[in-house]
Amino acid sequence: MPAFLTHYIFADQLLKKDDRYRQVTILGSQGSDPFFFYGYRLLGKRKKTLENREFGTTIHHFDLSIFLDFMFEKIKTLENTLEKEVLTAYLKGFLMHYSVDRNCHPYVFYRSGFAKKKAESKKYTFIHSLFESRVDYLYKNLNGYKRIGPRKPERIKNKYLKIISFTYYEFAKNILKNDDIFPLSFFHSVKDMKTTNTILYSHTGLKKKIFEKYFKFSLVNSMSTPKRVKDDEKVDYLNLKHREWKHPVSGLVSNKSFPELVKLAEKDYKTALELFECSIDEVIGKKIKMFVKRIDHDGCVVSSSMIHFDCFFKDKFQ
């Protein structure tokens, strides 16, 4: 990620208030992240839970030009106007998500760290999530958003959501040869994301206090957006003091702040919008590859290995 608030704000600021499919693009700005929530529901179980969550990871770590090629080709061949408009709006939001991720994630990984061996996975998943939720809170305040409820990024008509969900199913089955994704996998993922975010949302701060006391080192606590960040003066989560940090793969040094990285994401997104203006098959494929450059959602070349980090979390993890 960053977490859902940052992605929502990015989309909210770029979209017109009267955009016909505004909520479709807002949902698209969460990218494939809803798959990570598949199966998190209060009652009953969903089939192939782990496989559907893993599909979300696949989207994050493979060459995205494969997915974009499929999406642009499908939109071009659709005769149904509603389906064409919905998928176009969703894809624009998806490109917002990707633009933010690939620009901001190197900074997030450097500051939050990452597991170098399997035994460290739980620790760094917690720390990464904790860092992002605090970035979310501070970035929300910086942009003057007093309160954003968990349902805002997920408000979308079911008939629109089913169009998107079936498209993910087609991509998984026909392009990735993945039979674990169902026609309504994404549909249910969004519903489960809504349930999870509603449970984690702490309007008064009371639930957050309970999470901190009884579930301190769990994702329940780290994913719940805090009511305030007590250690920002020390940590400087948004890097407003322009402390130097390194790209986790290349080691390239930067002192850009988080808001400056979001600005770079905005430039990337404007470049991505030019893809929708191209109607020549041979050209759009090349333009997609030139835009993606084999950079995944982590901001790293596909299959490269992270090396550099300076984790902000110095407490003992238990």
C-alpha positions as CSV (number, residue, x, y, z in Angstrom):
1,M,0.0,0.0,0.0
2,P,0.1,3.0,1.7
3,A,-3.1,2.3,3.5
4,F,-6.5,3.2,2.2
5,L,-6.8,6.8,3.4
6,T,-3.8,8.0,1.4
7,H,-5.2,6.3,-1.8
8,Y,-8.6,7.7,-1.2
9,I,-7.3,11.3,-0.7
10,F,-5.2,11.0,-3.9
11,A,-8.3,10.0,-5.9
12,D,-10.6,12.4,-4.2
13,Q,-8.4,15.4,-5.0
14,L,-8.0,14.4,-8.7
15,L,-11.6,13.6,-9.5
16,K,-14.4,16.0,-10.2
17,K,-17.2,15.9,-7.7
18,D,-19.8,15.3,-10.4
19,D,-17.9,12.6,-12.2
20,R,-20.5,10.0,-13.3
21,Y,-18.5,7.0,-12.2
22,R,-16.6,8.7,-9.4
23,Q,-17.2,5.9,-6.9
24,V,-16.0,3.3,-9.3
25,T,-12.7,5.2,-9.7
26,I,-12.5,5.7,-6.0
27,L,-12.7,2.0,-5.5
28,G,-10.2,1.5,-8.3
29,S,-7.8,3.7,-6.3
30,Q,-7.6,0.8,-3.8
31,G,-6.2,-1.4,-6.6
32,S,-6.2,-5.1,-6.0
33,D,-5.8,-4.6,-2.2
34,P,-9.4,-5.8,-1.5
35,F,-8.2,-9.4,-2.3
36,F,-6.1,-9.2,0.9
37,F,-9.3,-9.0,2.8
38,Y,-11.0,-11.9,1.1
39,G,-12.5,-14.3,3.7
40,Y,-12.4,-11.8,6.7
41,R,-16.1,-11.9,7.5
42,L,-18.1,-12.3,10.7
43,L,-20.2,-15.4,9.7
44,G,-19.2,-18.3,7.5
45,K,-16.2,-19.1,5.4
46,R,-15.2,-18.5,1.8
47,K,-13.7,-21.0,-0.5
48,K,-10.0,-20.8,-1.3
49,T,-9.3,-18.0,1.0
50,L,-5.5,-18.1,0.9
51,E,-5.4,-18.5,-2.8
52,N,-7.6,-15.4,-3.4
53,R,-5.4,-13.4,-1.0
54,E,-2.3,-14.6,-2.8
55,F,-3.8,-13.4,-6.1
56,G,-3.7,-9.9,-4.7
57,T,0.0,-10.4,-3.9
58,T,0.6,-11.7,-7.4
59,I,-0.9,-8.5,-8.9
60,H,1.5,-6.4,-6.7
61,H,4.6,-8.3,-7.6
62,F,4.4,-9.2,-11.3
63,D,5.0,-7.1,-14.5
64,L,1.8,-5.0,-14.5
65,S,2.0,-4.5,-18.2
66,I,0.4,-8.0,-18.5
67,F,-2.7,-6.8,-16.6
68,L,-2.9,-3.4,-18.4
69,D,-2.6,-5.1,-21.8
70,F,-5.5,-7.3,-20.9
71,M,-7.6,-4.4,-19.5
72,F,-7.1,-2.1,-22.4
73,E,-7.8,-4.8,-24.9
74,K,-11.0,-5.9,-23.1
75,I,-12.3,-2.3,-22.9
76,K,-11.6,-1.8,-26.6
77,T,-13.6,-4.8,-27.6
78,L,-16.6,-4.3,-25.4
79,E,-19.9,-3.4,-27.1
80,N,-21.9,-2.9,-23.9
81,T,-21.6,0.9,-23.1
82,L,-22.1,0.4,-19.4
83,E,-19.4,-2.2,-19.1
84,K,-17.0,-0.1,-21.1
85,E,-17.6,3.0,-19.0
86,V,-17.4,1.1,-15.7
87,L,-14.1,-0.7,-16.6
88,T,-12.6,2.5,-17.9
89,A,-13.4,4.3,-14.7
90,Y,-12.1,1.5,-12.6
91,L,-8.8,1.2,-14.6
92,K,-8.2,4.9,-14.1
93,G,-8.5,4.4,-10.4
94,F,-6.3,1.3,-10.5
95,L,-3.6,3.4,-12.2
96,M,-3.9,5.9,-9.4
97,H,-3.2,3.2,-6.9
98,Y,-0.3,1.9,-8.9
99,S,1.2,5.4,-9.3
100,V,1.0,6.1,-5.6
101,D,2.4,2.6,-4.6
102,R,5.4,2.6,-6.9
103,N,6.5,6.1,-5.9
104,C,5.8,5.8,-2.1
105,H,6.5,2.2,-1.3
106,P,10.3,2.4,-1.6
107,Y,10.3,5.1,1.2
108,V,7.8,3.0,3.3
109,F,9.9,-0.1,3.0
110,Y,13.1,1.7,3.9
111,R,11.6,3.2,7.0
112,S,9.6,0.2,8.1
113,G,11.9,-2.6,7.1
114,F,11.2,-6.0,5.6
115,A,11.8,-9.7,6.5
116,K,15.1,-11.1,5.3
117,K,14.1,-14.5,6.6
118,K,10.8,-16.2,7.1
119,A,11.0,-16.1,10.9
120,E,10.9,-12.3,10.7
121,S,7.8,-12.1,8.5
122,K,5.2,-11.6,11.3
123,K,7.3,-8.8,12.9
124,Y,7.9,-6.8,9.7
125,T,4.3,-7.2,8.5
126,F,3.2,-5.7,11.7
127,I,5.7,-2.8,11.6
128,H,5.0,-2.1,7.9
129,S,1.3,-1.9,8.6
130,L,1.9,0.3,11.7
131,F,4.0,2.7,9.7
132,E,1.4,3.0,7.0
133,S,-1.5,3.6,9.4
134,R,0.4,6.4,11.0
135,V,1.3,7.9,7.6
136,D,-2.4,7.7,6.7
137,Y,-3.4,9.7,9.8
138,L,-0.8,12.4,9.4
139,Y,-1.3,12.7,5.6
140,K,-5.1,13.0,6.2
141,N,-4.5,15.9,8.6
142,L,-1.9,17.5,6.4
143,N,-4.6,17.7,3.6
144,G,-7.3,19.0,5.8
145,Y,-9.5,15.9,6.0
146,K,-11.1,15.9,9.4
147,R,-12.7,12.5,9.2
148,I,-12.9,9.8,6.6
149,G,-15.1,6.8,7.5
150,P,-14.2,3.4,6.3
151,R,-17.1,3.1,3.9
152,K,-16.2,6.1,1.6
153,P,-13.7,4.3,-0.6
154,E,-16.0,1.3,-1.0
155,R,-19.4,2.9,-2.0
156,I,-20.2,1.4,-5.3
157,K,-23.3,-0.2,-6.9
158,N,-23.4,-3.9,-6.9
159,K,-23.9,-4.2,-10.6
160,Y,-20.8,-2.1,-11.2
161,L,-18.8,-4.2,-8.7
162,K,-19.9,-7.4,-10.4
163,I,-18.6,-6.1,-13.8
164,I,-15.2,-5.5,-12.3
165,S,-15.2,-8.8,-10.4
166,F,-16.0,-10.9,-13.5
167,T,-13.2,-9.1,-15.3
168,Y,-10.6,-10.1,-12.6
169,Y,-12.0,-13.7,-13.0
170,E,-11.4,-13.6,-16.7
171,F,-7.9,-12.3,-16.3
172,A,-7.0,-14.9,-13.7
173,K,-8.5,-17.8,-15.7
174,N,-7.5,-16.8,-19.3
175,I,-4.2,-15.0,-18.8
176,L,-2.7,-16.4,-15.6
177,K,-4.3,-19.8,-15.9
178,N,-5.4,-19.5,-12.3
179,D,-8.5,-21.5,-11.5
180,D,-8.7,-20.4,-7.8
181,I,-10.4,-17.0,-8.6
182,F,-14.2,-17.1,-8.8
183,P,-16.4,-14.8,-10.9
184,L,-17.4,-13.0,-7.6
185,S,-14.1,-13.2,-5.8
186,F,-13.4,-9.5,-6.1
187,F,-17.1,-8.7,-5.3
188,H,-16.8,-10.6,-2.0
189,S,-13.3,-9.2,-1.3
190,V,-14.7,-5.6,-1.4
191,K,-17.5,-6.6,0.9
192,D,-15.0,-8.3,3.3
193,M,-12.8,-5.2,3.2
194,K,-15.7,-3.1,4.1
195,T,-16.5,-5.4,7.1
196,T,-12.9,-5.3,8.2
197,N,-12.4,-1.6,8.0
198,T,-15.7,-1.0,9.8
199,I,-14.5,-3.2,12.7
200,L,-11.1,-1.5,12.8
201,Y,-12.4,2.0,12.5
202,S,-12.3,3.7,15.9
203,H,-14.3,7.0,15.7
204,T,-14.0,7.9,19.4
205,G,-10.6,6.1,19.9
206,L,-12.1,3.6,22.4
207,K,-11.7,0.6,20.1
208,K,-8.1,1.7,19.3
209,K,-7.3,1.8,23.0
210,I,-8.6,-1.8,23.4
211,F,-6.6,-2.9,20.4
212,E,-3.4,-1.3,21.8
213,K,-4.0,-2.9,25.2
214,Y,-5.1,-6.4,24.3
215,F,-3.8,-6.9,20.7
216,K,-0.7,-4.7,20.8
217,F,1.4,-6.7,18.3
218,S,-1.4,-7.8,16.0
219,L,-2.5,-6.6,12.6
220,V,-5.8,-5.6,14.3
221,N,-4.0,-2.9,16.2
222,S,-1.4,-1.9,13.5
223,M,-4.1,-1.6,10.7
224,S,-6.4,0.5,12.9
225,T,-5.8,4.2,12.1
226,P,-4.8,6.0,15.3
227,K,-6.6,9.0,16.8
228,R,-3.2,10.7,17.1
229,V,0.4,9.9,16.6
230,K,2.5,10.5,19.7
231,D,6.0,10.0,18.4
232,D,5.9,11.9,15.1
233,E,8.3,14.6,16.4
234,K,10.9,11.9,16.8
235,V,10.1,9.6,13.8
236,D,8.9,12.2,11.3
237,Y,6.7,9.7,9.4
238,L,6.1,12.0,6.4
239,N,9.8,13.0,6.3
240,L,8.9,16.6,6.4
241,K,12.4,17.3,7.7
242,H,13.9,15.7,4.6
243,R,16.0,13.1,6.3
244,E,18.0,11.0,3.7
245,W,16.7,7.5,2.9
246,K,17.7,4.9,0.4
247,H,15.8,3.0,-2.2
248,P,15.6,-0.5,-0.7
249,V,17.0,-2.2,-3.8
250,S,19.3,0.2,-5.6
251,G,20.5,2.1,-2.5
252,L,19.9,5.4,-4.4
253,V,19.7,8.2,-1.8
254,S,16.8,10.6,-1.6
255,N,15.5,13.2,0.9
256,K,12.1,13.6,-0.6
257,S,9.2,13.8,1.8
258,F,6.1,11.7,1.6
259,P,4.0,14.5,0.1
260,E,6.7,15.1,-2.5
261,L,6.5,11.4,-3.5
262,V,2.7,11.7,-3.9
263,K,3.3,14.6,-6.2
264,L,5.6,12.4,-8.3
265,A,2.7,9.8,-8.3
266,E,0.4,12.5,-9.7
267,K,2.8,13.1,-12.6
268,D,3.0,9.4,-13.2
269,Y,-0.8,9.2,-13.3
270,K,-1.1,12.0,-15.8
271,T,1.3,10.0,-18.0
272,A,-0.8,6.9,-17.5
273,L,-4.0,8.8,-18.7
274,E,-2.3,9.3,-22.1
275,L,-2.7,5.5,-22.6
276,F,-6.5,6.0,-22.9
277,E,-5.9,8.3,-25.9
278,C,-4.0,5.7,-27.9
279,S,-6.1,3.7,-30.4
280,I,-3.4,1.9,-32.3
281,D,-2.9,-1.7,-31.1
282,E,0.8,-1.9,-31.8
283,V,1.5,1.4,-30.2
284,I,-0.4,1.1,-27.0
285,G,1.4,-2.2,-26.0
286,K,4.7,-0.4,-26.4
287,K,3.4,2.6,-24.4
288,I,2.2,0.4,-21.6
289,K,5.7,-1.2,-21.3
290,M,7.4,2.2,-21.4
291,F,5.1,3.4,-18.6
292,V,5.4,0.4,-16.4
293,K,9.2,-0.3,-17.0
294,R,8.8,-3.6,-15.2
295,I,8.4,-1.7,-11.9
296,D,6.0,-3.5,-9.5
297,H,3.8,-1.9,-6.8
298,D,6.7,-2.0,-4.4
299,G,8.5,0.5,-6.7
300,C,11.1,-2.2,-7.5
301,V,12.0,-3.9,-10.7
302,V,10.1,-7.2,-10.9
303,S,12.0,-10.1,-9.1
304,S,14.7,-7.7,-7.6
305,S,15.7,-8.1,-4.0
306,M,15.5,-5.5,-1.3
307,I,18.7,-4.9,0.7
308,H,18.6,-1.5,2.4
309,F,16.4,-0.3,5.3
310,D,16.6,1.6,8.5
311,C,13.5,0.5,10.5
312,F,11.8,3.2,12.6
313,F,10.5,0.7,15.1
314,K,13.1,0.2,17.9
315,D,10.9,-1.4,20.5
316,K,11.0,-5.1,21.4
317,F,8.6,-7.1,19.3
318,Q,6.7,-9.8,21.1
